Amino acid sequence: MPTSDSVLTVLRALLVAVLLSVVGIGVGGILVVATVLALGVAGVSITPLLSVILSLALATGVGFGGVALAYLRYRGAGIGYVGVRVPSLREVAFVVAGYVASLALLMLASVIITTVGAEAAPNTTAEMGMENPELLLLLIPASFLLIGPGEELLYRGIVQNRLSEALPAPLAIFLASLIFASIHYFSLSGAPQARVVSITVLVLPTLVFGTMYELTDNIVVPALIHGAYNATLFSLLYLAIRFAGAEELQQSATAAALLF
């Protein structure tokens, strides 16, 4: 039977993990809103392109990355806590395997959603990209430079690691994935039921990210998988908008609902 001390240790780890997630979103959101207001006062028009740039730089980069680094400083831990190094050949193989597995799970989920007639909530960034295809060309490199590194640093390097200090690795991976998928509720649009469908599916590729991180202890590995996953979906959406018909565009839009 678990002791009261062990239960408190688990609860403390869960509380810290959730708080870090909330603080990461909060800091990023505040920075974006404050910058938009400041630019508005200065008479700068907020175009879709500028909106995406601000979100990537401030919310993902400064918000998630900054909170992760602040936590490391608070703990007195260096960047080695999350594991940062150039991937070895073995780790490159894990990157490839993780990329293939995450896309395979995405395709499986898309087939199931279509078969059962469930509705997935559209991703607001993907919707903006469909209206302004040039934004997708920005989001492709940003997936590797900001989205993958920023989100993985916080949610795998910090949240998953913190949970692993109190829980078995499989449970820590699952809970970190659930927390990470859940925070995307705010980046989705549509009915609450549709958002829940998308969040449920988003857990699947996130489990791959967490598993590969656990196997390699190198944050670069899930960051690359995550970046490649998003970049692939942004690329397919761009190609569908430019060259595909209505049916292919709808299929790509469904897949784009499962972006991180």
C-alpha positions as a printed NumPy array, in Angstrom:
array([[  0.   ,   0.   ,   0.   ],
       [  1.318,   3.471,  -0.777],
       [  2.38 ,   5.513,   2.208],
       [  1.123,   9.015,   2.911],
       [  4.564,  10.352,   1.99 ],
       [  4.499,   8.616,  -1.39 ],
       [  0.987,   9.9  ,  -2.106],
       [  2.064,  13.437,  -1.237],
       [  5.107,  13.066,  -3.49 ],
       [  2.898,  12.04 ,  -6.412],
       [  0.373,  14.806,  -5.767],
       [  3.166,  17.374,  -5.514],
       [  4.622,  16.199,  -8.836],
       [  1.196,  16.394, -10.519],
       [  0.564,  19.85 ,  -9.092],
       [  3.931,  21.141, -10.292],
       [  3.389,  19.627, -13.751],
       [ -0.024,  21.245, -14.153],
       [  1.15 ,  24.581, -12.749],
       [  4.099,  24.687, -15.128],
       [  1.743,  24.07 , -18.037],
       [ -0.656,  26.797, -16.917],
       [  2.169,  29.259, -16.235],
       [  3.732,  28.528, -19.634],
       [  0.458,  29.29 , -21.409],
       [ -0.237,  32.283, -19.181],
       [  3.149,  33.912, -19.65 ],
       [  3.03 ,  33.403, -23.407],
       [ -0.527,  34.719, -23.649],
       [  0.234,  37.796, -21.559],
       [  3.299,  38.605, -23.651],
       [  1.343,  38.288, -26.898],
       [ -1.583,  40.403, -25.657],
       [  0.726,  43.072, -24.224],
       [  2.711,  43.276, -27.451],
       [ -0.426,  43.472, -29.592],
       [ -1.788,  46.278, -27.416],
       [  1.527,  48.14 , -27.552],
       [  1.688,  47.804, -31.33 ],
       [ -1.928,  48.947, -31.59 ],
       [ -1.148,  52.076, -29.565],
       [  1.809,  52.693, -31.854],
       [ -0.475,  52.439, -34.859],
       [  0.909,  49.147, -36.171],
       [ -1.67 ,  46.991, -37.938],
       [ -1.775,  43.367, -36.724],
       [ -1.784,  41.301, -39.899],
       [ -2.225,  37.501, -39.889],
       [  1.495,  37.134, -40.592],
       [  2.482,  39.368, -37.673],
       [ -0.01 ,  37.577, -35.432],
       [  1.588,  34.201, -36.149],
       [  5.102,  35.593, -35.701],
       [  4.197,  37.074, -32.312],
       [  2.569,  33.846, -31.204],
       [  5.552,  31.743, -32.241],
       [  8.206,  34.034, -30.808],
       [  6.487,  35.098, -27.58 ],
       [  4.117,  32.277, -26.663],
       [  6.106,  29.264, -27.842],
       [  9.637,  30.608, -27.623],
       [  9.662,  32.979, -24.649],
       [  6.603,  31.6  , -22.839],
       [  7.283,  27.858, -22.923],
       [ 11.059,  28.06 , -23.231],
       [ 11.395,  30.816, -20.652],
       [  9.254,  29.015, -18.064],
       [ 11.264,  25.825, -18.593],
       [ 14.567,  27.636, -18.095],
       [ 13.203,  29.516, -15.076],
       [ 12.195,  26.22 , -13.479],
       [ 15.654,  24.77 , -14.08 ],
       [ 17.164,  27.803, -12.383],
       [ 14.724,  27.466,  -9.466],
       [ 15.689,  23.815,  -9.046],
       [ 19.362,  24.639,  -9.293],
       [ 19.642,  22.281, -12.247],
       [ 21.498,  22.894, -15.462],
       [ 20.319,  22.241, -18.976],
       [ 21.698,  18.738, -18.534],
       [ 18.538,  17.953, -16.549],
       [ 16.601,  17.721, -19.812],
       [ 19.431,  16.178, -21.844],
       [ 20.675,  18.266, -24.754],
       [ 23.211,  16.838, -27.188],
       [ 23.754,  16.169, -30.863],
       [ 21.863,  12.941, -31.652],
       [ 23.935,   9.823, -32.186],
       [ 23.235,   7.464, -35.092],
       [ 21.126,   5.37 , -32.735],
       [ 19.132,   8.429, -31.72 ],
       [ 18.669,   9.469, -35.342],
       [ 17.086,   6.038, -35.868],
       [ 14.72 ,   6.819, -32.982],
       [ 13.853,  10.143, -34.634],
       [ 12.952,   8.378, -37.884],
       [ 10.985,   5.665, -36.076],
       [  9.146,   8.22 , -33.973],
       [  8.297,  10.344, -37.003],
       [  6.887,   7.347, -38.887],
       [  4.971,   6.121, -35.835],
       [  3.43 ,   9.527, -35.082],
       [  2.217,   9.964, -38.661],
       [  0.922,   6.377, -38.742],
       [ -1.109,   7.044, -35.612],
       [ -2.376,  10.28 , -37.171],
       [ -3.559,   8.441, -40.289],
       [ -5.188,   5.729, -38.175],
       [ -6.96 ,   8.352, -36.084],
       [ -8.122,  10.23 , -39.206],
       [ -9.591,   7.017, -40.626],
       [-11.399,   6.255, -37.364],
       [-12.785,   9.806, -37.111],
       [-14.062,   9.618, -40.691],
       [-15.498,   6.114, -40.237],
       [-17.468,   6.864, -37.078],
       [-18.52 ,  10.279, -38.337],
       [-16.99 ,  12.147, -35.408],
       [-16.155,  15.805, -35.78 ],
       [-12.657,  17.048, -34.937],
       [-12.268,  20.671, -33.932],
       [-10.261,  22.753, -36.423],
       [ -6.913,  24.143, -35.336],
       [ -7.05 ,  27.939, -35.397],
       [ -3.52 ,  28.206, -36.801],
       [ -4.382,  25.775, -39.589],
       [ -7.565,  27.738, -40.321],
       [ -5.52 ,  30.928, -40.593],
       [ -3.091,  29.121, -42.885],
       [ -5.917,  27.973, -45.147],
       [ -7.019,  31.598, -45.517],
       [ -3.432,  32.839, -45.917],
       [ -1.361,  30.019, -47.478],
       [  1.859,  32.049, -47.264],
       [  1.704,  31.621, -43.485],
       [  2.148,  27.876, -43.912],
       [  5.506,  28.482, -45.582],
       [  6.583,  30.327, -42.418],
       [  5.229,  27.617, -40.134],
       [  7.209,  24.839, -41.835],
       [ 10.674,  26.032, -40.679],
       [  9.149,  27.392, -37.457],
       [  8.108,  23.834, -36.606],
       [ 11.786,  22.9  , -36.285],
       [ 13.109,  26.185, -34.92 ],
       [ 10.46 ,  27.183, -32.361],
       [  7.424,  24.926, -32.044],
       [  9.195,  21.599, -31.58 ],
       [ 12.026,  22.851, -29.325],
       [  9.873,  25.201, -27.215],
       [  7.024,  22.795, -26.54 ],
       [  9.223,  19.744, -26.027],
       [ 11.568,  21.574, -23.661],
       [  8.676,  22.381, -21.337],
       [  6.408,  19.364, -21.698],
       [  8.908,  16.558, -22.113],
       [ 12.07 ,  18.018, -20.622],
       [ 10.405,  19.57 , -17.566],
       [  6.862,  18.245, -17.075],
       [  7.56 ,  14.61 , -18.009],
       [ 10.854,  14.587, -16.122],
       [  9.197,  16.032, -13.023],
       [  6.461,  13.398, -13.152],
       [  9.085,  10.679, -13.642],
       [ 10.608,  11.613, -10.294],
       [  7.457,  10.379,  -8.544],
       [  5.859,   7.928, -10.962],
       [  6.826,   4.961, -13.161],
       [  7.966,   6.063, -16.605],
       [  4.911,   4.754, -18.551],
       [  2.502,   6.618, -16.272],
       [  4.637,   9.783, -16.378],
       [  4.662,   9.644, -20.191],
       [  0.88 ,   9.206, -20.325],
       [  0.118,  12.012, -17.868],
       [  2.557,  14.418, -19.548],
       [  0.978,  13.585, -22.913],
       [ -2.519,  14.118, -21.531],
       [ -1.547,  17.488, -20.029],
       [  0.149,  18.552, -23.25 ],
       [ -2.781,  17.523, -25.457],
       [ -5.269,  19.172, -23.097],
       [ -3.629,  22.597, -23.295],
       [ -4.42 ,  22.614, -27.019],
       [ -8.077,  23.058, -26.118],
       [ -7.36 ,  26.779, -26.348],
       [ -5.847,  26.532, -29.849],
       [ -8.911,  24.75 , -31.229],
       [-12.208,  26.208, -32.356],
       [-15.665,  24.712, -32.574],
       [-17.95 ,  22.855, -30.199],
       [-16.563,  21.457, -26.911],
       [-17.328,  17.892, -28.052],
       [-15.267,  18.383, -31.21 ],
       [-12.396,  19.792, -29.167],
       [-12.466,  16.748, -26.902],
       [-12.26 ,  14.495, -29.972],
       [ -9.183,  16.355, -31.216],
       [ -7.524,  16.311, -27.785],
       [ -8.149,  12.58 , -27.423],
       [ -6.489,  11.924, -30.763],
       [ -3.604,  14.328, -30.073],
       [ -2.577,  12.172, -27.129],
       [ -1.525,   9.393, -29.53 ],
       [  1.432,  11.023, -31.337],
       [  2.359,  12.776, -28.091],
       [  2.849,   9.37 , -26.486],
       [  5.386,   8.674, -29.216],
       [  7.273,  11.89 , -28.416],
       [  7.379,  11.011, -24.731],
       [  8.426,   7.414, -25.326],
       [ 11.298,   8.407, -27.586],
       [ 12.446,  10.938, -25.018],
       [ 12.366,   8.298, -22.278],
       [ 14.381,   5.895, -24.436],
       [ 17.067,   8.418, -25.395],
       [ 17.113,  10.991, -22.547],
       [ 17.871,  13.579, -25.239],
       [ 15.35 ,  16.399, -25.697],
       [ 16.611,  16.976, -29.245],
       [ 15.025,  13.667, -30.294],
       [ 11.363,  14.502, -29.509],
       [ 11.934,  18.109, -30.647],
       [ 12.972,  16.85 , -34.088],
       [ 10.092,  14.35 , -34.265],
       [  7.609,  17.024, -33.213],
       [  9.041,  19.52 , -35.688],
       [  8.965,  17.028, -38.552],
       [  5.405,  15.974, -37.646],
       [  4.08 ,  19.545, -37.746],
       [  6.14 ,  20.528, -40.778],
       [  4.738,  17.574, -42.711],
       [  1.141,  18.542, -41.92 ],
       [  1.752,  22.201, -42.767],
       [  3.386,  21.154, -46.06 ],
       [  0.519,  18.821, -46.989],
       [ -2.02 ,  21.516, -46.165],
       [ -0.163,  24.031, -48.325],
       [  0.022,  21.605, -51.265],
       [ -3.654,  20.759, -50.868],
       [ -4.618,  24.433, -50.952],
       [ -2.491,  25.112, -54.011],
       [ -3.014,  22.011, -56.129],
       [ -5.659,  19.641, -54.734],
       [ -9.391,  19.467, -55.195],
       [-12.102,  19.949, -52.61 ],
       [-11.972,  16.351, -51.339],
       [ -8.203,  16.366, -50.805],
       [ -8.428,  19.772, -49.152],
       [-11.056,  18.508, -46.719],
       [ -8.891,  15.492, -45.85 ],
       [ -5.896,  17.746, -45.25 ],
       [ -7.993,  20.079, -43.133],
       [ -9.086,  17.124, -40.992],
       [ -5.465,  16.089, -40.492],
       [ -4.476,  19.678, -39.753],
       [ -6.938,  19.676, -36.873],
       [ -4.455,  17.33 , -35.196],
       [ -1.554,  19.803, -35.209],
       [  0.298,  20.725, -32.028]])
